[in-house]
């Protein structure tokens, strides 16, 4: 079996490798997006705490 046959996968290569690519992209992006959301929430909570301290 040659490398080109392996990559072609009997005609399903585009589907298989495309699926792997999309899955890899999501697995890379998820931690990045979670980190950004966490940082935004912490900033929002910090602003609320500062506003509460000013009210006192």
C-alpha positions as CSV (number, residue, x, y, z in Angstrom):
1,X,0.0,0.0,0.0
2,X,1.4,3.4,-1.0
3,X,1.0,6.6,0.8
4,X,-1.3,8.0,-1.9
5,X,-3.6,5.0,-1.5
6,X,-3.6,5.4,2.2
7,X,-4.5,9.1,1.9
8,X,-7.1,8.3,-0.8
9,X,-8.7,5.7,1.5
10,X,-10.8,4.0,-1.3
11,X,-12.4,7.3,-2.3
12,X,-13.3,8.4,1.2
13,X,-10.0,10.3,1.9
14,X,-11.5,13.8,1.5
15,X,-14.3,13.0,4.0
16,X,-12.0,11.2,6.5
17,X,-9.2,13.8,6.4
18,X,-11.6,16.7,6.3
19,X,-13.3,15.3,9.4
20,X,-10.0,14.9,11.2
21,X,-9.1,18.5,10.2
22,X,-12.3,20.0,11.5
23,X,-12.1,18.0,14.7
24,X,-8.5,19.1,15.3
25,X,-9.5,22.7,14.6
26,X,-12.3,22.5,17.2
27,X,-10.0,20.8,19.8
28,X,-7.5,23.6,19.4
29,X,-10.1,26.4,19.5
30,X,-12.1,25.2,22.5
31,X,-9.5,25.9,25.2
32,X,-8.7,29.3,23.6
33,X,-12.4,30.3,23.7
34,X,-12.9,29.0,27.2
35,X,-9.9,31.0,28.4
36,X,-11.3,34.2,26.8
37,X,-14.7,33.6,28.3
38,X,-13.2,33.0,31.7
39,X,-11.2,36.2,31.5
40,X,-14.2,38.2,30.5
41,X,-16.3,36.8,33.4
42,X,-13.5,37.5,35.9
43,X,-13.3,41.1,34.6
44,X,-17.0,41.5,34.8
45,X,-17.1,40.2,38.4
46,X,-14.2,42.5,39.3
47,X,-16.1,45.5,37.9
48,X,-19.2,44.5,39.9
49,X,-17.1,44.2,43.1
50,X,-15.5,47.6,42.6
51,X,-18.9,49.2,42.0
52,X,-20.2,47.6,45.2
53,X,-17.2,49.0,47.1
54,X,-17.9,52.5,45.8
55,X,-21.5,52.4,46.9
56,X,-20.4,51.8,50.6
